[in-house]
Amino acid sequence: MLTNSCYVDISRQFSFLPVPNIRDKKGNEKKVVDVTAGKDVRLPCQVKENGVITSWLKNNKTISPSDHPRMRLKLNKYLKIKRVQKDDAGFYTCVAENDCGKNTYTMQLSVGSKLTLYYIVSNDHLECMRWSSQTTF
């Protein structure tokens, strides 16, 4: 029988310890986060339990925010990416782990271009107007 908790021997006493719970996670759904290039984004991973170690993956490869100057990690809260670029797009997974197991939460970061409005004025009146569609990377 599988459970979402376990018993841990702490100083010869047993205590109940749950598998980490990620606040925003709903079942196995993957969240899509849309952001415009050049803006900042926060990818949430709120874990309340003590003794939980969180790590991050991008496209199933471990990432370390210290290796990426535009990334900041708020432990057990979120991963922040400053001035998002198209190469930041991909699948980000938060891994929360303790002695009783691990839980993951995957988000797809979609980076779009800025919306640009074009218009032509001729003889003091608007003749043509169009806008670029948002491009997603």
C-alpha positions in Angstrom: 0.0 0.0 0.0 1.4 3.4 -1.0 1.0 6.3 1.4 1.9 10.0 1.3 3.7 9.9 4.7 6.1 7.9 6.7 7.4 7.5 10.2 10.8 8.8 11.0 12.9 7.8 14.1 14.0 11.0 15.7 16.0 10.6 18.9 14.4 7.1 19.6 11.0 8.5 19.1 8.8 8.0 16.1 7.2 11.0 14.5 4.8 11.5 11.6 6.4 13.2 8.6 4.4 13.8 5.4 5.8 13.7 1.8 6.4 17.3 0.8 3.3 19.2 -0.3 3.6 21.8 -3.0 0.9 24.5 -2.5 0.0 25.4 -6.0 0.1 21.9 -7.5 -3.2 20.4 -8.6 -2.9 16.7 -9.4 -0.6 16.0 -12.2 -1.5 19.0 -14.3 1.3 21.1 -15.8 0.8 24.8 -15.4 1.5 27.1 -18.4 3.1 30.5 -17.4 3.0 33.1 -20.2 5.4 36.0 -20.0 6.5 38.7 -22.4 10.2 38.8 -23.3 12.0 41.4 -21.1 9.7 41.0 -18.1 10.4 39.3 -14.8 8.6 36.1 -13.9 8.3 34.0 -10.7 7.7 30.2 -10.9 6.0 29.2 -7.6 7.1 26.3 -5.5 5.7 26.9 -2.0 6.5 24.1 0.5 5.5 24.4 4.1 7.1 21.4 5.7 10.4 21.6 7.6 13.4 19.6 6.4 12.5 19.8 2.8 15.2 20.3 0.1 14.0 21.8 -3.1 15.8 21.7 -6.4 14.9 22.9 -9.9 15.1 21.3 -13.4 14.8 22.9 -16.8 13.8 20.4 -19.5 14.7 17.6 -17.1 18.3 18.9 -16.4 19.3 20.2 -13.0 19.8 24.0 -12.9 21.5 26.0 -10.3 20.4 29.7 -10.0 23.9 30.6 -8.9 25.1 29.6 -12.4 22.5 31.9 -14.1 22.9 35.6 -13.3 19.3 36.4 -14.1 17.9 33.7 -11.8 17.1 34.1 -8.1 15.9 31.3 -5.8 13.7 32.1 -2.8 14.0 28.8 -0.9 10.8 26.8 -0.7 8.9 29.8 -2.3 9.8 30.4 -6.0 12.4 30.7 -8.8 12.6 34.2 -10.2 13.9 34.9 -13.7 14.8 38.5 -14.5 14.4 40.0 -17.9 13.1 36.8 -19.5 14.6 35.9 -22.9 13.3 33.4 -25.5 15.9 30.8 -24.6 14.4 30.8 -21.0 11.3 29.1 -22.5 10.8 25.4 -21.5 9.6 23.1 -18.8 10.6 24.0 -15.3 10.2 21.4 -12.5 10.4 22.1 -8.8 11.5 19.0 -6.8 10.6 19.0 -3.1 12.2 16.1 -1.1 12.5 14.9 2.5 13.2 11.6 4.2 9.8 10.2 3.3 9.8 10.9 -0.4 9.6 13.6 -3.1 7.0 15.6 -4.9 7.4 17.5 -8.2 5.6 20.4 -9.9 6.2 21.1 -13.6 5.4 24.4 -15.2 5.8 25.4 -18.9 7.3 28.8 -19.4 6.1 30.3 -22.6 7.9 33.5 -23.7 6.2 35.8 -26.2 7.3 38.9 -28.0 5.9 42.4 -27.2 2.7 43.4 -28.9 3.4 46.1 -31.5 0.8 48.3 -33.0 1.4 49.8 -36.5 -0.6 52.5 -38.1 -0.3 54.8 -41.1 -1.5 58.4 -41.0 -2.1 60.0 -44.4 -3.8 63.4 -45.0 -4.3 63.7 -41.2 -6.5 60.6 -40.9 -5.9 57.0 -40.1 -5.8 54.9 -43.2 -4.6 51.5 -42.0 -4.0 49.8 -38.7 -2.7 46.4 -37.9 -0.8 44.7 -35.0 1.6 41.9 -34.7 0.4 38.7 -33.2 2.2 37.6 -30.1 5.0 35.2 -31.0 5.6 32.4 -28.5 8.9 30.6 -28.2 
